[in-house]
Amino acid sequence: MDKAAPRDMDGDRSEPRYFGPWGVAVVVILSAVLALVPAFVGYLVLVCGYSSEDCTTTLLASQDSDELRSLLAPNALEIINLTLSAAFEMAIAGVVVAAAYWRSRGRVTVLLGLERPVDWAVFKRALLLTLTLIVVMSPTEILFPQLRDIFVLPKTSIGISVFMFLVIVVAPICEETLFRGFMYSNLRAWYSFGVSNLVVSAVFALAHAPTSLLCVPLVLPIGILLGWVRERAGSIVPAIALHALYNASAFVTELIFR
């Protein structure tokens, strides 16, 4: 791998200090651990500590409104699980932003991929590529029914609404801040575009492996495309928008074929 010297070493004090490859790994692992602890404790307390019926009853015991109770009772556990998932992603992004702020000498936007103005001409080309990728990959659920187990919608309307907000808003912002923002920006200070994009895209794909190993080959090309957008557009903003678009298409597909 061709490794270039970091752009800020021994430079002007106004330049941000980039994390090295090992520093990036440590921050990402630490952020996941710190985010996992409260999520795991919350899961034990709110889910494992009760049966489904007892948990629902406990959560609603202080509610005076019968209408609210009838609305939430069937899906209290769904909301709990979705809320914990959102909290986990936001906690990881929060730790990463804090680490970038600490390291950046006041220029946190550089370490998060928000420094340069967006090249919207690149975004338009990337939008066309993303739509093409969506069209190409949409039939996969028809050809491979086992893929339907990857993207399972909640059973209730309120759960579906929360899930939609999670996958279309929370996930794109938090994941792009972590992967194409923090990880890519710091690795790009040391390595070429190809190496940085491949490493970040591989980690991005592997991060979806707990859902299903089938996610890895499906997510990898998406990650590579988003990395190209990040490099050419000079910002993670278009990557967030395209990530949200792709997740929205997957959400709509699941609604149709559920």
C-alpha beads as a LAMMPS data file, in Angstrom:
LAMMPS data file: protein, C-alpha beads

258 atoms
257 bonds

1 atom types
1 bond types

-500.0 500.0 xlo xhi
-500.0 500.0 ylo yhi
-500.0 500.0 zlo zhi

Masses

1 110.0

Atoms # bond

1 1 1 0.000 0.000 0.000
2 1 1 1.276 3.429 -0.929
3 1 1 1.409 5.491 2.224
4 1 1 1.774 9.235 2.079
5 1 1 2.896 11.374 4.982
6 1 1 -0.015 12.932 6.852
7 1 1 -0.732 16.394 5.594
8 1 1 -0.506 18.091 8.974
9 1 1 2.605 16.579 10.552
10 1 1 4.965 19.314 11.766
11 1 1 2.820 21.810 9.906
12 1 1 1.076 24.960 10.871
13 1 1 -0.716 24.839 14.200
14 1 1 -3.953 25.826 12.481
15 1 1 -3.933 22.545 10.594
16 1 1 -5.858 19.687 12.231
17 1 1 -4.054 16.656 13.578
18 1 1 -5.242 13.479 11.893
19 1 1 -5.529 10.157 13.662
20 1 1 -3.221 7.482 12.306
21 1 1 -4.609 4.104 11.206
22 1 1 -4.242 2.589 14.673
23 1 1 -5.771 5.679 16.228
24 1 1 -8.784 5.348 13.939
25 1 1 -9.185 1.694 14.943
26 1 1 -8.944 2.497 18.651
27 1 1 -11.505 5.329 18.441
28 1 1 -13.983 3.218 16.451
29 1 1 -13.682 0.215 18.791
30 1 1 -13.875 2.424 21.890
31 1 1 -16.929 4.243 20.557
32 1 1 -18.684 0.925 19.888
33 1 1 -17.866 -0.351 23.388
34 1 1 -18.977 2.865 25.084
35 1 1 -22.202 2.896 23.064
36 1 1 -22.832 -0.813 23.653
37 1 1 -22.676 -0.622 27.446
38 1 1 -25.731 1.625 28.012
39 1 1 -27.616 -0.077 25.178
40 1 1 -26.941 -3.510 26.692
41 1 1 -27.893 -2.378 30.190
42 1 1 -31.079 -0.830 28.802
43 1 1 -31.854 -4.049 26.966
44 1 1 -31.418 -6.129 30.123
45 1 1 -33.519 -3.800 32.247
46 1 1 -36.321 -3.092 29.779
47 1 1 -36.531 -6.342 27.844
48 1 1 -34.869 -9.307 29.532
49 1 1 -35.961 -8.302 33.022
50 1 1 -39.619 -8.825 32.198
51 1 1 -41.808 -11.055 30.162
52 1 1 -43.427 -9.274 27.231
53 1 1 -46.709 -8.890 29.072
54 1 1 -45.127 -7.715 32.333
55 1 1 -42.847 -5.279 30.514
56 1 1 -45.743 -3.728 28.655
57 1 1 -47.817 -3.512 31.839
58 1 1 -44.958 -1.874 33.761
59 1 1 -44.277 0.700 31.081
60 1 1 -47.938 1.665 30.904
61 1 1 -48.727 1.543 34.613
62 1 1 -48.263 5.284 35.041
63 1 1 -50.372 6.223 32.012
64 1 1 -53.828 7.582 32.761
65 1 1 -55.071 7.638 29.190
66 1 1 -56.829 4.462 28.086
67 1 1 -56.439 5.583 24.488
68 1 1 -52.663 5.896 24.827
69 1 1 -52.506 2.565 26.617
70 1 1 -54.395 0.808 23.827
71 1 1 -52.120 2.428 21.240
72 1 1 -48.810 1.489 22.851
73 1 1 -49.572 -1.784 24.574
74 1 1 -49.228 -4.067 21.521
75 1 1 -45.881 -2.600 20.440
76 1 1 -44.064 -1.416 23.564
77 1 1 -41.219 -3.905 23.060
78 1 1 -40.868 -2.974 19.397
79 1 1 -40.480 0.679 20.331
80 1 1 -37.964 -0.213 23.050
81 1 1 -35.810 -2.228 20.649
82 1 1 -35.928 0.448 17.944
83 1 1 -35.128 3.171 20.458
84 1 1 -32.130 1.225 21.751
85 1 1 -30.904 0.730 18.180
86 1 1 -31.172 4.448 17.470
87 1 1 -29.462 5.305 20.763
88 1 1 -26.607 2.909 19.948
89 1 1 -25.936 4.502 16.545
90 1 1 -26.189 8.040 17.892
91 1 1 -23.875 7.204 20.802
92 1 1 -21.202 5.878 18.425
93 1 1 -21.481 8.992 16.264
94 1 1 -21.307 11.170 19.368
95 1 1 -18.093 9.563 20.626
96 1 1 -16.518 9.863 17.175
97 1 1 -17.454 13.545 16.907
98 1 1 -16.007 14.160 20.380
99 1 1 -12.747 12.424 19.413
100 1 1 -12.546 14.449 16.207
101 1 1 -13.151 17.674 18.113
102 1 1 -10.422 16.827 20.616
103 1 1 -7.908 16.017 17.890
104 1 1 -8.748 18.646 15.281
105 1 1 -7.427 21.862 16.870
106 1 1 -10.785 23.521 16.410
107 1 1 -11.332 22.291 12.844
108 1 1 -13.577 19.349 13.567
109 1 1 -15.322 19.713 10.201
110 1 1 -12.114 18.625 8.436
111 1 1 -11.969 15.329 10.317
112 1 1 -15.667 14.694 9.665
113 1 1 -15.758 15.450 5.935
114 1 1 -17.650 18.727 6.194
115 1 1 -14.938 21.250 5.354
116 1 1 -15.219 21.661 1.593
117 1 1 -18.251 23.054 -0.272
118 1 1 -20.325 20.337 -1.890
119 1 1 -19.662 19.703 -5.579
120 1 1 -23.266 19.289 -6.699
121 1 1 -22.237 18.319 -10.241
122 1 1 -20.667 15.200 -8.746
123 1 1 -23.795 14.651 -6.679
124 1 1 -25.969 14.618 -9.802
125 1 1 -23.797 11.940 -11.406
126 1 1 -23.762 9.974 -8.169
127 1 1 -27.550 10.231 -7.945
128 1 1 -27.853 8.611 -11.360
129 1 1 -25.456 5.834 -10.305
130 1 1 -27.395 5.289 -7.079
131 1 1 -30.717 5.043 -8.910
132 1 1 -29.130 2.564 -11.311
133 1 1 -27.843 0.506 -8.380
134 1 1 -31.301 0.544 -6.810
135 1 1 -32.907 -0.669 -10.047
136 1 1 -30.298 -3.407 -10.468
137 1 1 -30.548 -4.646 -6.877
138 1 1 -34.329 -4.330 -6.416
139 1 1 -35.134 -7.721 -8.026
140 1 1 -32.767 -9.530 -5.630
141 1 1 -35.544 -9.986 -3.064
142 1 1 -37.697 -11.645 -5.704
143 1 1 -34.863 -13.873 -6.949
144 1 1 -33.611 -14.699 -3.435
145 1 1 -36.560 -14.875 -0.978
146 1 1 -34.162 -15.565 1.912
147 1 1 -33.084 -11.927 1.701
148 1 1 -36.455 -10.907 3.133
149 1 1 -35.248 -12.021 6.561
150 1 1 -32.546 -9.311 6.465
151 1 1 -34.900 -6.343 6.413
152 1 1 -37.830 -7.276 8.667
153 1 1 -40.386 -4.563 9.342
154 1 1 -42.101 -4.177 12.719
155 1 1 -45.612 -5.593 12.945
156 1 1 -47.417 -2.434 14.048
157 1 1 -47.984 0.914 12.362
158 1 1 -46.244 2.944 15.053
159 1 1 -43.303 0.532 14.969
160 1 1 -43.073 0.903 11.183
161 1 1 -43.079 4.708 11.540
162 1 1 -40.246 4.642 14.088
163 1 1 -38.338 2.126 11.973
164 1 1 -38.706 4.328 8.881
165 1 1 -37.259 7.304 10.766
166 1 1 -34.404 5.129 12.024
167 1 1 -33.335 3.739 8.634
168 1 1 -33.931 6.867 6.524
169 1 1 -32.764 9.610 8.903
170 1 1 -30.792 8.329 11.902
171 1 1 -28.791 5.561 10.217
172 1 1 -27.552 7.568 7.200
173 1 1 -26.441 10.527 9.335
174 1 1 -24.746 8.450 12.039
175 1 1 -23.165 5.882 9.716
176 1 1 -21.834 8.431 7.240
177 1 1 -20.421 10.508 10.104
178 1 1 -18.553 7.420 11.293
179 1 1 -17.491 5.789 8.015
180 1 1 -17.183 8.372 5.233
181 1 1 -16.666 11.171 7.764
182 1 1 -14.313 10.176 10.577
183 1 1 -12.747 6.959 9.258
184 1 1 -12.308 8.037 5.655
185 1 1 -11.043 11.558 6.405
186 1 1 -8.339 10.291 8.745
187 1 1 -7.265 7.340 6.587
188 1 1 -7.184 9.585 3.509
189 1 1 -4.535 11.715 5.224
190 1 1 -2.241 8.668 5.162
191 1 1 -3.306 6.529 2.202
192 1 1 -4.509 6.823 -1.372
193 1 1 -8.183 7.119 -2.290
194 1 1 -8.382 3.503 -3.426
195 1 1 -6.928 2.060 -0.232
196 1 1 -8.933 4.356 2.053
197 1 1 -12.204 3.700 0.240
198 1 1 -11.693 -0.063 0.129
199 1 1 -10.856 -0.308 3.839
200 1 1 -13.775 1.893 4.929
201 1 1 -16.211 0.128 2.577
202 1 1 -15.114 -3.292 3.865
203 1 1 -15.608 -2.228 7.488
204 1 1 -18.948 -0.663 6.539
205 1 1 -20.083 -3.936 4.959
206 1 1 -18.817 -6.071 7.846
207 1 1 -20.665 -3.812 10.303
208 1 1 -23.885 -5.095 8.729
209 1 1 -22.845 -8.755 9.114
210 1 1 -24.608 -9.225 12.496
211 1 1 -27.903 -8.752 10.638
212 1 1 -26.941 -11.427 8.103
213 1 1 -23.794 -12.495 6.263
214 1 1 -25.787 -11.921 3.064
215 1 1 -25.600 -8.204 3.852
216 1 1 -21.837 -8.078 3.310
217 1 1 -21.748 -8.606 -0.489
218 1 1 -24.884 -6.470 -0.892
219 1 1 -23.609 -3.532 1.159
220 1 1 -20.008 -3.514 -0.144
221 1 1 -20.766 -1.939 -3.570
222 1 1 -22.958 0.662 -1.880
223 1 1 -20.088 1.556 0.435
224 1 1 -17.660 1.864 -2.478
225 1 1 -20.058 4.168 -4.334
226 1 1 -20.585 6.337 -1.244
227 1 1 -16.816 6.545 -0.773
228 1 1 -16.384 7.742 -4.355
229 1 1 -19.074 10.368 -3.770
230 1 1 -17.334 11.481 -0.575
231 1 1 -14.018 11.881 -2.401
232 1 1 -15.303 13.611 -5.507
233 1 1 -17.926 15.826 -3.846
234 1 1 -15.578 16.783 -1.011
235 1 1 -18.240 16.303 1.662
236 1 1 -20.269 13.626 3.399
237 1 1 -23.507 15.555 2.806
238 1 1 -24.206 13.978 -0.625
239 1 1 -23.254 10.575 0.801
240 1 1 -25.820 11.032 3.576
241 1 1 -28.503 11.969 1.036
242 1 1 -27.733 9.004 -1.236
243 1 1 -27.519 6.629 1.736
244 1 1 -30.965 7.818 2.844
245 1 1 -32.295 7.351 -0.698
246 1 1 -30.987 3.792 -0.883
247 1 1 -32.413 2.893 2.535
248 1 1 -35.738 4.456 1.564
249 1 1 -35.878 2.294 -1.556
250 1 1 -35.167 -0.826 0.515
251 1 1 -37.867 0.222 2.977
252 1 1 -40.445 0.715 0.217
253 1 1 -39.471 -2.603 -1.377
254 1 1 -40.036 -4.383 1.918
255 1 1 -43.415 -2.666 2.314
256 1 1 -44.433 -3.956 -1.107
257 1 1 -43.236 -7.548 -0.668
258 1 1 -43.844 -8.029 3.066

Bonds

1 1 1 2
2 1 2 3
3 1 3 4
4 1 4 5
5 1 5 6
6 1 6 7
7 1 7 8
8 1 8 9
9 1 9 10
10 1 10 11
11 1 11 12
12 1 12 13
13 1 13 14
14 1 14 15
15 1 15 16
16 1 16 17
17 1 17 18
18 1 18 19
19 1 19 20
20 1 20 21
21 1 21 22
22 1 22 23
23 1 23 24
24 1 24 25
25 1 25 26
26 1 26 27
27 1 27 28
28 1 28 29
29 1 29 30
30 1 30 31
31 1 31 32
32 1 32 33
33 1 33 34
34 1 34 35
35 1 35 36
36 1 36 37
37 1 37 38
38 1 38 39
39 1 39 40
40 1 40 41
41 1 41 42
42 1 42 43
43 1 43 44
44 1 44 45
45 1 45 46
46 1 46 47
47 1 47 48
48 1 48 49
49 1 49 50
50 1 50 51
51 1 51 52
52 1 52 53
53 1 53 54
54 1 54 55
55 1 55 56
56 1 56 57
57 1 57 58
58 1 58 59
59 1 59 60
60 1 60 61
61 1 61 62
62 1 62 63
63 1 63 64
64 1 64 65
65 1 65 66
66 1 66 67
67 1 67 68
68 1 68 69
69 1 69 70
70 1 70 71
71 1 71 72
72 1 72 73
73 1 73 74
74 1 74 75
75 1 75 76
76 1 76 77
77 1 77 78
78 1 78 79
79 1 79 80
80 1 80 81
81 1 81 82
82 1 82 83
83 1 83 84
84 1 84 85
85 1 85 86
86 1 86 87
87 1 87 88
88 1 88 89
89 1 89 90
90 1 90 91
91 1 91 92
92 1 92 93
93 1 93 94
94 1 94 95
95 1 95 96
96 1 96 97
97 1 97 98
98 1 98 99
99 1 99 100
100 1 100 101
101 1 101 102
102 1 102 103
103 1 103 104
104 1 104 105
105 1 105 106
106 1 106 107
107 1 107 108
108 1 108 109
109 1 109 110
110 1 110 111
111 1 111 112
112 1 112 113
113 1 113 114
114 1 114 115
115 1 115 116
116 1 116 117
117 1 117 118
118 1 118 119
119 1 119 120
120 1 120 121
121 1 121 122
122 1 122 123
123 1 123 124
124 1 124 125
125 1 125 126
126 1 126 127
127 1 127 128
128 1 128 129
129 1 129 130
130 1 130 131
131 1 131 132
132 1 132 133
133 1 133 134
134 1 134 135
135 1 135 136
136 1 136 137
137 1 137 138
138 1 138 139
139 1 139 140
140 1 140 141
141 1 141 142
142 1 142 143
143 1 143 144
144 1 144 145
145 1 145 146
146 1 146 147
147 1 147 148
148 1 148 149
149 1 149 150
150 1 150 151
151 1 151 152
152 1 152 153
153 1 153 154
154 1 154 155
155 1 155 156
156 1 156 157
157 1 157 158
158 1 158 159
159 1 159 160
160 1 160 161
161 1 161 162
162 1 162 163
163 1 163 164
164 1 164 165
165 1 165 166
166 1 166 167
167 1 167 168
168 1 168 169
169 1 169 170
170 1 170 171
171 1 171 172
172 1 172 173
173 1 173 174
174 1 174 175
175 1 175 176
176 1 176 177
177 1 177 178
178 1 178 179
179 1 179 180
180 1 180 181
181 1 181 182
182 1 182 183
183 1 183 184
184 1 184 185
185 1 185 186
186 1 186 187
187 1 187 188
188 1 188 189
189 1 189 190
190 1 190 191
191 1 191 192
192 1 192 193
193 1 193 194
194 1 194 195
195 1 195 196
196 1 196 197
197 1 197 198
198 1 198 199
199 1 199 200
200 1 200 201
201 1 201 202
202 1 202 203
203 1 203 204
204 1 204 205
205 1 205 206
206 1 206 207
207 1 207 208
208 1 208 209
209 1 209 210
210 1 210 211
211 1 211 212
212 1 212 213
213 1 213 214
214 1 214 215
215 1 215 216
216 1 216 217
217 1 217 218
218 1 218 219
219 1 219 220
220 1 220 221
221 1 221 222
222 1 222 223
223 1 223 224
224 1 224 225
225 1 225 226
226 1 226 227
227 1 227 228
228 1 228 229
229 1 229 230
230 1 230 231
231 1 231 232
232 1 232 233
233 1 233 234
234 1 234 235
235 1 235 236
236 1 236 237
237 1 237 238
238 1 238 239
239 1 239 240
240 1 240 241
241 1 241 242
242 1 242 243
243 1 243 244
244 1 244 245
245 1 245 246
246 1 246 247
247 1 247 248
248 1 248 249
249 1 249 250
250 1 250 251
251 1 251 252
252 1 252 253
253 1 253 254
254 1 254 255
255 1 255 256
256 1 256 257
257 1 257 258
